[in-house]
Amino acid sequence: MSSSPHNQKHHHEKCGRTHFAANMTRVAVPMLVSFYDPDHQGALYAEKNLVELARDNGYRTFWIASQPGRGEYSRTFGYVSEFSDYVTRQDYNNATSHVNWRDESLLPVMKEKFADPVSQKFFVIHLMGSHESYSDDRTEEDIRALPDADSYDQSLHRTDRILQQIITMADKELGDYTLVYISDHGEIVGQGHGIQYGGYDQYKVPVYILDRDRHYCDMAEGMRNNYGYYTSLMTKYLILDMMGYDIDPEYIKNIQNHDRVLHSDGKVYDYKSIPRR
């Protein structure tokens, strides 16, 4: 999420036919916030990441997360988070953040940081969302709202509520801003993700863009690849454009022509050729 000081009405767009370029968080999140991708895995450390580039272009940067940044499953994106001007995450800043690491507990932190008086702000908000066991990712409010739904759908209702609260706060505090919401992987309900022969459900993700004049909604549509998919690898280029950077069209064309994913076996495949029994 990035903001500048003007106050304008926003438009929103949900992108259909979208997939991520990985099926596990520890490799998926770095693909959103750095130049790490299936074919350039060394770029996580060799190139500047998006937090650094935001700071270079005059943005104050914030990383607000209910997930940790250390350990086997999270140290890749934890590394990127530490370039931020402000960090709250599950294993960092614990003494001063005053949150219990449920997604809802990040809302007061967001409200405070949205009100920061600097004119240009860049936020990475990393929620836990829906993971097994899904019953842990819902509240009584979600159960009452969807009493006949399963626990997974109730957990999605919770995420929808939190996203709406974030948008409401952003409308009040940020003025002109652009929000991009994307899941870092899909889910095979009842099984999980990162599964060797799990098929495409663990790659299919929602993408939701909220912007002032549909510019980035239209830009995302124009980035669809030769299969008609918007792939998560395009998201960093949307964000860089928001920050004022010029994007070489050849980078976009290369991704459009080569729909690559980093699978849970550590190998790189064309999206249409992921392992299936």
C-alpha positions in Angstrom: 0.0 0.0 0.0 1.4 3.4 -0.9 0.0 6.9 -0.3 0.4 10.5 -1.3 -1.4 13.5 0.2 -4.3 14.2 -2.2 -7.9 13.2 -1.3 -9.7 11.5 -4.2 -12.4 8.9 -4.7 -11.1 5.4 -5.2 -12.1 2.7 -7.6 -11.7 -1.0 -7.1 -11.1 -4.1 -9.3 -11.0 -7.8 -8.6 -8.7 -9.6 -11.1 -9.9 -13.0 -12.2 -7.7 -15.7 -13.5 -4.7 -15.0 -11.3 -2.0 -17.2 -9.9 1.0 -16.9 -7.7 4.5 -18.0 -8.9 5.0 -20.1 -5.8 3.0 -22.3 -3.4 4.8 -21.6 -0.1 5.0 -18.4 1.9 8.8 -18.4 2.4 9.4 -18.1 -1.3 6.2 -16.3 -2.3 6.4 -13.2 -0.1 9.9 -12.3 -1.3 8.6 -12.4 -4.9 6.3 -9.5 -3.9 8.8 -7.3 -2.2 12.1 -8.0 -4.1 13.4 -9.0 -7.5 13.6 -12.6 -6.3 11.7 -14.8 -8.8 11.8 -18.4 -10.0 14.6 -17.7 -12.4 16.5 -15.1 -10.3 16.6 -16.5 -6.8 19.9 -14.7 -6.0 18.3 -11.3 -6.6 16.8 -11.4 -3.0 20.3 -10.4 -1.7 22.0 -9.1 -4.9 19.5 -6.4 -5.8 17.8 -3.7 -3.8 14.4 -4.7 -2.6 11.1 -2.7 -2.9 11.4 -1.3 0.7 14.9 0.1 -0.1 13.6 1.5 -3.4 10.7 3.1 -1.7 13.0 4.8 0.8 15.3 5.9 -2.0 12.3 7.7 -3.6 11.3 9.6 -0.5 8.8 7.2 1.2 8.6 6.4 4.8 8.3 2.6 5.0 6.3 0.4 7.4 6.2 -3.4 7.8 3.2 -4.5 9.9 2.8 -8.2 10.2 1.2 -10.9 12.3 3.7 -13.4 11.0 7.3 -13.7 12.2 10.5 -12.9 10.3 12.9 -15.5 11.6 13.1 -19.2 11.3 13.0 -21.7 8.4 9.7 -20.5 7.0 10.1 -16.8 7.3 13.6 -15.5 7.3 13.6 -14.6 3.6 10.9 -12.0 4.0 12.1 -11.2 7.5 15.3 -10.0 5.9 13.4 -7.6 3.6 11.3 -6.3 6.5 14.3 -5.0 8.4 15.0 -2.4 5.8 11.8 -0.7 6.8 11.7 2.5 8.9 9.2 0.9 11.2 8.7 -2.8 11.9 6.1 -4.7 13.9 6.1 -8.5 13.4 5.5 -11.5 15.6 9.2 -11.9 16.7 10.3 -8.3 16.5 9.4 -5.1 18.4 7.4 -7.1 20.9 8.1 -4.8 23.8 6.5 -1.8 22.2 3.9 -3.0 19.7 1.3 -4.2 22.3 -0.4 -6.7 20.0 -1.2 -10.4 20.5 -0.3 -11.4 16.9 -3.9 -12.1 15.8 -4.6 -10.3 12.5 -7.1 -8.0 14.3 -4.5 -6.9 16.8 -2.6 -5.1 14.1 -5.4 -2.7 13.4 -4.5 -0.2 16.1 -0.9 -0.2 14.9 -2.1 0.5 11.4 -4.3 3.3 12.6 -1.4 4.9 14.4 1.0 4.6 11.4 -1.6 5.6 8.8 -1.8 8.9 10.7 2.0 9.5 10.4 2.3 13.1 9.1 4.9 12.3 6.4 3.3 12.8 2.9 4.6 9.7 1.2 4.2 6.3 3.0 4.7 2.7 1.9 3.1 -0.1 3.9 3.6 -3.9 3.7 0.8 -5.5 5.8 1.3 -9.2 6.1 -1.7 -11.0 7.6 -1.9 -14.6 8.6 -5.2 -15.2 6.8 -6.5 -18.8 6.4 -4.2 -21.7 7.3 -5.0 -25.0 8.8 -6.5 -25.4 11.3 -9.1 -23.0 9.8 -11.1 -23.1 13.0 -8.3 -21.1 14.6 -8.6 -18.4 11.9 -12.2 -17.4 12.6 -14.0 -15.6 15.4 -17.5 -15.9 17.0 -18.5 -12.9 14.8 -17.7 -14.9 11.7 -19.5 -18.0 12.9 -22.6 -15.9 13.6 -22.4 -14.3 10.2 -22.0 -17.6 8.4 -23.5 -20.2 10.7 -24.0 -22.8 8.0 -20.5 -22.4 6.4 -17.5 -24.5 7.0 -14.6 -23.2 9.1 -12.5 -22.3 6.0 -15.3 -20.0 4.6 -15.7 -18.5 8.0 -12.0 -17.7 8.1 -12.3 -15.9 4.8 -15.2 -13.9 6.2 -12.8 -12.8 8.9 -10.1 -11.7 6.4 -12.8 -9.8 4.5 -13.8 -7.9 7.6 -10.2 -7.0 8.5 -9.6 -5.8 4.9 -12.7 -3.6 5.1 -11.5 -2.1 8.4 -8.1 -1.4 6.8 -9.7 0.3 3.9 -12.0 2.4 6.2 -9.0 3.6 8.2 -7.0 4.3 5.0 -9.9 6.3 3.5 -9.8 8.5 6.7 -6.1 8.9 7.2 -4.3 8.5 3.9 -6.2 10.5 1.4 -5.0 9.5 -2.0 -3.7 6.0 -1.8 -3.5 2.8 -3.7 -4.0 -0.6 -2.2 -3.0 -4.0 -3.7 -4.2 -7.1 -1.8 -3.0 -10.5 -2.9 -2.7 -13.9 -1.2 0.8 -15.4 -1.2 -0.5 -18.8 -2.2 -3.7 -20.7 -2.7 -5.1 -23.5 -0.6 -6.3 -27.0 -1.1 -9.0 -26.9 1.5 -8.5 -29.6 4.1 -5.0 -30.4 2.9 -3.1 -27.1 2.8 -0.5 -25.9 0.3 3.2 -26.6 -0.6 2.1 -30.0 -1.8 4.1 -31.8 -4.5 1.2 -33.2 -6.4 -1.5 -30.8 -5.2 -2.3 -29.3 -8.5 -3.4 -25.7 -9.3 -5.6 -24.8 -6.4 -2.5 -24.1 -4.2 -1.5 -21.5 -6.9 -4.8 -19.7 -7.6 -5.1 -16.5 -5.6 -7.3 -13.4 -5.4 -6.0 -10.0 -6.4 -7.8 -6.9 -5.3 -6.7 -3.4 -6.4 -8.1 -0.1 -5.0 -6.9 3.0 -6.8 -8.0 6.5 -7.6 -8.8 6.3 -11.3 -8.5 2.6 -12.3 -5.0 3.3 -13.7 -3.5 0.3 -11.8 -6.5 -1.9 -12.4 -6.1 -1.3 -16.1 -2.3 -1.7 -15.9 -2.8 -5.1 -14.3 -5.2 -6.2 -17.0 -2.6 -5.2 -19.6 0.0 -7.4 -17.9 -1.9 -10.6 -18.4 0.4 -13.3 -19.9 0.0 -15.5 -23.0 -2.3 -17.8 -21.0 -4.5 -15.0 -20.0 -3.3 -15.0 -16.4 -2.2 -12.2 -14.2 0.8 -13.7 -12.4 2.1 -12.5 -9.0 5.4 -11.6 -10.5 3.8 -8.6 -12.1 2.8 -7.1 -8.8 6.3 -5.6 -8.0 6.2 -3.7 -11.2 2.8 -2.2 -10.4 4.2 -1.1 -7.1 7.4 0.4 -8.6 5.2 2.4 -11.0 3.3 3.7 -8.0 6.6 4.8 -6.5 7.5 6.8 -9.6 10.0 4.4 -11.2 10.1 3.8 -14.9 9.6 0.1 -15.9 11.4 -1.4 -18.8 8.6 -3.0 -21.0 11.0 -5.9 -21.8 10.7 -7.1 -18.2 6.9 -7.3 -18.5 7.1 -9.0 -21.9 9.6 -11.6 -20.6 7.2 -12.6 -17.8 4.2 -12.6 -20.2 6.2 -15.0 -22.5 7.5 -17.2 -19.7 4.9 -18.1 -17.1 7.3 -19.6 -14.5 6.7 -20.9 -11.0 9.0 -22.1 -8.2 7.4 -25.3 -6.9 7.6 -26.9 -3.5 10.2 -29.4 -4.7 12.6 -26.4 -5.3 12.4 -26.8 -9.0 11.2 -24.3 -11.6 8.4 -25.2 -14.0 6.2 -23.6 -16.6 2.9 -22.9 -14.8 1.1 -25.3 -17.2 3.6 -28.1 -16.4 3.6 -28.2 -12.6 3.9 -31.8 -11.3 0.6 -33.7 -11.2 0.0 -37.5 -10.9 
